[in-house]
Amino acid sequence: MELDGKFAVVTGGGAGIGLATTAALRVAGANVLIVGRSPERLDAARGTDTGITSFVADLAEERDRDRLVAHLAENRPLDVVVNNAGTMTDVDLHDRDVMWKAKHELALDLWAPMHLTIALLPILLSRREAAVVNVSTGLIYAPFGRTPGYAAAKAGVHAFTQALRHQTRHDALQVLEVLPPTVDTELASGYGGSKIKPEAVGTAGAKALTKGTAELRLGRVKFLYPMSRLAPNAIFSMMNKVAGKVGVTK
Ligand SMILES: NC(=O)c1ccc[n+]([C@@H]2O[C@H](COP(=O)([O-])OP(=O)(O)OC[C@H]3O[C@@H](n4cnc5c(N)ncnc54)[C@H](OP(=O)(O)O)[C@@H]3O)[C@@H](O)[C@H]2O)c1
C-alpha cells in the first residue's frame, strides 16, 4: 500500500503505540485523525502539525463509537483504520466487581475494533486501496492469567482479524495484525521486564503496511509464536511465572 496522501484514523493516537504509529504514518505522508478520551492529550499529540486532527471519544461507549463513525463518514474519504486503543487490567475472578471490569475491557479491547471495522468497511471497500490494522499482542500465544478480560479480548481480536482477512480476500483491503511484545508505554508501566520502544512498533507497522504483511510479530513475539506451538503448557507456565513476579498496570 502507498501511504502518501492517504487518510488514517488511529484510535488511542494520543499516546504510546498509537502516537508512534501516527508519527510513522505522517512521515510516510498520510494525514491522521487521532482519537482518545483526553482532549489535552490529543492537543499535545497534535502539536502544530496540521496533518493531524483529533476527535474526543470514549470508545468503550457505543454512542461515542457511533459519533466517530458519523464524523468519519462526513469527513474526507478514509483509507486506513488503526484499531489500537486499549487497556490491560488485572482482574481477580474471585472479586465481586469482576463483571464490570471484564465487560469494560471487552467493550474497549474487542468490541470497539469490531464495531469500527464493521461500520467503516463500506467506506474502506469503496477506496482504490485501503487497510485495517488491528493491534493485538504477543500474549495471544500465552495469555497472562491475571488479566482474563484482556486475554479474552485480544484472542478475539486475533480471530476476528483472521476472519476479516478471509472474507475480504478478493477486495482491495489489506488486513494487518500487529503483535507487539512488552512496549515502553503507560499501559506497561507497572511491568518490569525488558521493553521495546513504541517508535519501533510504529515504524515497523507503517513499513508492514507498505509491504503487505499479514501478521507483524515483533521482538520476542517472533520466538514466543513457534515456542508456544511446540510446548504450549511449558510456555504458558513460564509466561505466568514471569507475570506473577512483576506488576501489571491496573
Ligand atoms: N504496551 C505494551 O506492552 C503492549 C504490548 C502489546 C500490545 N499492546 C497494545 O497496544 C495498544 C496500545 O497500547 P499502549 O501500550 O500504547 O497503551 P497506552 O500508552 O496506555 O495508550 C493507550 C491509548 O488508548 C487510549 N484509550 C484508553 N482508553 C480509551 C477509551 N476508553 N476510549 C478511547 N481511547 C482510549 C488512551 O488515550 P486516553 O487515555 O486519552 O483515552 C491512549 O491514547 C493496546 O491495544 C495494547 O493492548 C501494548
The ligand as an SDF file (V2000), in Angstrom:
LIG
                    3D

 48 52  0  0  0  0  0  0  0  0999 V2000
    2.4320   -1.5590   25.9520 N   0  0  0  0  0  0  0  0  0  0  0  0
    2.5610   -2.8730   25.7320 C   0  0  0  0  0  0  0  0  0  0  0  0
    3.3960   -3.5570   26.3350 O   0  0  0  0  0  0  0  0  0  0  0  0
    1.6860   -3.5480   24.7040 C   0  0  0  0  0  0  0  0  0  0  0  0
    2.0460   -4.8210   24.2760 C   0  0  0  0  0  0  0  0  0  0  0  0
    1.2480   -5.4720   23.3430 C   0  0  0  0  0  0  0  0  0  0  0  0
    0.1170   -4.8470   22.8520 C   0  0  0  0  0  0  0  0  0  0  0  0
   -0.2140   -3.6040   23.2880 N   0  0  0  0  0  0  0  0  0  0  0  0
   -1.4370   -2.9970   22.7480 C   0  0  0  0  0  0  0  0  0  0  0  0
   -1.1450   -1.7550   22.1330 O   0  0  0  0  0  0  0  0  0  0  0  0
   -2.2850   -0.9070   22.2070 C   0  0  0  0  0  0  0  0  0  0  0  0
   -1.8360    0.4570   22.6960 C   0  0  0  0  0  0  0  0  0  0  0  0
   -1.2820    0.3050   23.9880 O   0  0  0  0  0  0  0  0  0  0  0  0
   -0.2030    1.3070   24.6090 P   0  0  0  0  0  0  0  0  0  0  0  0
    0.7910    0.4790   25.2940 O   0  0  0  0  0  0  0  0  0  0  0  0
    0.2160    2.2950   23.5950 O   0  0  0  0  0  0  0  0  0  0  0  0
   -1.1170    1.9890   25.7160 O   0  0  0  0  0  0  0  0  0  0  0  0
   -1.1010    3.4610   26.3500 P   0  0  0  0  0  0  0  0  0  0  0  0
    0.2240    4.0960   26.2230 O   0  0  0  0  0  0  0  0  0  0  0  0
   -1.7060    3.3010   27.7030 O   0  0  0  0  0  0  0  0  0  0  0  0
   -2.1230    4.2620   25.3900 O   0  0  0  0  0  0  0  0  0  0  0  0
   -3.4480    3.8660   25.3070 C   0  0  0  0  0  0  0  0  0  0  0  0
   -4.1760    4.8190   24.3850 C   0  0  0  0  0  0  0  0  0  0  0  0
   -5.5370    4.3920   24.2950 O   0  0  0  0  0  0  0  0  0  0  0  0
   -6.3900    5.4740   24.6250 C   0  0  0  0  0  0  0  0  0  0  0  0
   -7.5590    4.9750   25.3290 N   0  0  0  0  0  0  0  0  0  0  0  0
   -7.5930    4.2650   26.5010 C   0  0  0  0  0  0  0  0  0  0  0  0
   -8.8600    4.0170   26.8650 N   0  0  0  0  0  0  0  0  0  0  0  0
   -9.6510    4.5720   25.8920 C   0  0  0  0  0  0  0  0  0  0  0  0
  -11.0390    4.6760   25.7140 C   0  0  0  0  0  0  0  0  0  0  0  0
  -11.9170    4.1560   26.6050 N   0  0  0  0  0  0  0  0  0  0  0  0
  -11.5050    5.3220   24.6140 N   0  0  0  0  0  0  0  0  0  0  0  0
  -10.6380    5.8650   23.7230 C   0  0  0  0  0  0  0  0  0  0  0  0
   -9.3080    5.8130   23.8440 N   0  0  0  0  0  0  0  0  0  0  0  0
   -8.8300    5.1760   24.9190 C   0  0  0  0  0  0  0  0  0  0  0  0
   -5.5440    6.3900   25.5070 C   0  0  0  0  0  0  0  0  0  0  0  0
   -5.9790    7.7440   25.4340 O   0  0  0  0  0  0  0  0  0  0  0  0
   -6.9510    8.3980   26.5510 P   0  0  0  0  0  0  0  0  0  0  0  0
   -6.4510    7.9310   27.8840 O   0  0  0  0  0  0  0  0  0  0  0  0
   -6.8260    9.8700   26.3160 O   0  0  0  0  0  0  0  0  0  0  0  0
   -8.3050    7.8860   26.2350 O   0  0  0  0  0  0  0  0  0  0  0  0
   -4.1740    6.2340   24.8800 C   0  0  0  0  0  0  0  0  0  0  0  0
   -4.0320    7.1190   23.7940 O   0  0  0  0  0  0  0  0  0  0  0  0
   -3.2880   -1.6090   23.1150 C   0  0  0  0  0  0  0  0  0  0  0  0
   -4.2960   -2.2050   22.3360 O   0  0  0  0  0  0  0  0  0  0  0  0
   -2.4690   -2.6640   23.8170 C   0  0  0  0  0  0  0  0  0  0  0  0
   -3.1950   -3.8010   24.1660 O   0  0  0  0  0  0  0  0  0  0  0  0
    0.5380   -2.9310   24.1850 C   0  0  0  0  0  0  0  0  0  0  0  0
  1  2  1  0
  2  3  2  0
  2  4  1  0
  4  5  1  0
  4 48  2  0
  5  6  2  0
  6  7  1  0
  7  8  2  0
  8  9  1  0
  8 48  1  0
  9 10  1  0
  9 46  1  0
 10 11  1  0
 11 12  1  0
 11 44  1  0
 12 13  1  0
 13 14  1  0
 14 15  2  0
 14 16  1  0
 14 17  1  0
 17 18  1  0
 18 19  2  0
 18 20  1  0
 18 21  1  0
 21 22  1  0
 22 23  1  0
 23 24  1  0
 23 42  1  0
 24 25  1  0
 25 26  1  0
 25 36  1  0
 26 27  1  0
 26 35  1  0
 27 28  2  0
 28 29  1  0
 29 30  1  0
 29 35  2  0
 30 31  1  0
 30 32  2  0
 32 33  1  0
 33 34  2  0
 34 35  1  0
 36 37  1  0
 36 42  1  0
 37 38  1  0
 38 39  2  0
 38 40  1  0
 38 41  1  0
 42 43  1  0
 44 45  1  0
 44 46  1  0
 46 47  1  0
M  CHG  2   8   1  16  -1
M  END
$$$$
